[in-house]
């Protein structure tokens, strides 16, 4: 196993769903969405989905949103993030777009390395060292 760390920066986004594919050999344990450099964090809401479940639905009012995923029974093979304006703005959620912003999505997990084939014959270290020395 080894650490899996992926960083994504959103420069522009709109009413379309943001899909992030997760490799099959990766088990995520933490999703961070960083709004520190965003100019519009107080005007947007998020819906984060993964594994056919809603993982988070709410505002982006904190500078850093952390979602722990290590207690999940089902593995996540795709994350979907829907960013929409807060209801108070009364904006049609099907037709909007924001340019020149910075939202960072950080994914942390564990990458499982493939199966290791093992042979009982490999336990004979004397035979091995005689062949290779």
C-alpha positions in Angstrom: 0.0 0.0 0.0 1.0 3.5 -0.6 -0.5 7.0 -0.1 -2.8 8.4 -2.7 -2.8 12.2 -2.9 -4.6 14.1 -5.7 -5.1 17.8 -6.0 -7.5 19.5 -8.4 -8.0 23.2 -8.9 -11.2 24.6 -10.3 -10.6 27.9 -12.1 -14.1 28.1 -13.5 -17.3 26.2 -12.8 -21.0 26.5 -13.5 -24.3 24.6 -13.3 -22.8 21.3 -14.7 -21.9 18.4 -12.4 -18.2 18.0 -11.7 -17.2 14.3 -12.0 -14.0 12.9 -10.5 -13.1 9.3 -11.3 -11.3 7.4 -8.6 -9.0 4.5 -9.7 -10.3 1.1 -8.7 -7.3 0.3 -6.5 -7.7 3.4 -4.4 -9.6 3.6 -1.1 -10.4 7.2 -0.2 -10.4 8.3 3.4 -10.6 12.1 3.2 -12.0 14.7 0.8 -11.1 18.3 1.3 -12.6 21.3 -0.5 -10.6 24.4 0.1 -12.3 27.8 -0.4 -9.5 29.9 1.0 -8.7 31.6 -2.4 -12.3 31.7 -3.6 -14.1 35.0 -4.0 -17.5 33.5 -4.1 -17.6 31.0 -1.2 -20.4 32.8 0.6 -22.6 32.7 -2.5 -22.4 29.0 -3.3 -23.8 25.8 -2.0 -22.5 22.3 -2.6 -23.8 18.8 -3.1 -21.2 16.1 -2.9 -22.1 12.6 -4.0 -20.2 9.3 -4.1 -21.1 5.7 -4.0 -24.8 6.5 -4.8 -25.0 8.5 -1.6 -25.1 12.2 -0.7 -21.9 12.8 1.3 -22.5 16.5 2.0 -25.1 19.0 1.1 -24.8 22.6 2.4 -23.1 25.9 2.2 -19.5 26.6 1.5 -19.2 29.1 4.3 -16.1 27.5 5.9 -12.7 28.0 4.4 -12.0 24.3 4.4 -14.6 21.6 4.1 -13.5 18.1 5.2 -15.5 15.0 4.6 -14.2 11.8 6.2 -14.8 8.7 4.1 -13.1 6.0 6.0 -16.2 4.6 7.7 -17.9 3.8 4.4 -19.0 0.3 3.6 -19.1 0.7 -0.2 -16.0 1.9 -2.1 -16.3 5.1 -4.1 -15.3 4.9 -7.7 -16.6 8.3 -8.7 -17.2 11.6 -6.9 -19.7 14.1 -8.2 -19.8 17.7 -7.0 -22.6 20.1 -7.9 -22.0 23.7 -7.1 -24.9 26.0 -7.2 -25.8 29.6 -6.1 -27.4 30.0 -2.7 -31.2 30.3 -2.8 -31.2 33.9 -1.5 -29.7 35.0 -4.8 -32.7 33.8 -6.8 -30.6 32.7 -9.8 -31.8 30.1 -12.2 -29.5 27.1 -11.3 -29.4 25.8 -14.8 -27.7 28.9 -16.4 -24.8 30.4 -14.6 -21.0 30.3 -14.7 -18.1 31.7 -12.6 -14.7 32.4 -14.1 -11.3 33.2 -12.6 -11.9 31.7 -9.2 -9.9 29.1 -7.2 -11.4 26.2 -5.4 -9.1 23.3 -4.5 -10.3 19.7 -4.2 -7.9 17.5 -2.3 -8.3 13.7 -2.3 -6.5 11.5 0.2 -6.5 7.8 0.3 -4.6 4.5 0.1 -3.5 2.9 -3.1 -3.7 -0.9 -2.9 -0.8 -2.5 -4.9 -1.8 -5.5 -6.9 -1.5 -9.1 -5.7 1.9 -10.5 -4.9 2.5 -14.0 -6.2 4.3 -16.2 -3.7 5.9 -19.6 -4.0 6.9 -21.8 -1.1 10.1 -22.6 -3.0 11.3 -19.0 -2.3 11.6 -19.8 1.4 14.8 -21.8 0.7 17.3 -19.0 1.1 20.3 -21.3 1.0 19.3 -22.5 -2.4 18.6 -18.9 -3.6 21.9 -17.6 -2.3 23.9 -20.4 -3.9 22.3 -19.6 -7.3 22.9 -15.9 -7.2 26.3 -15.5 -5.4 
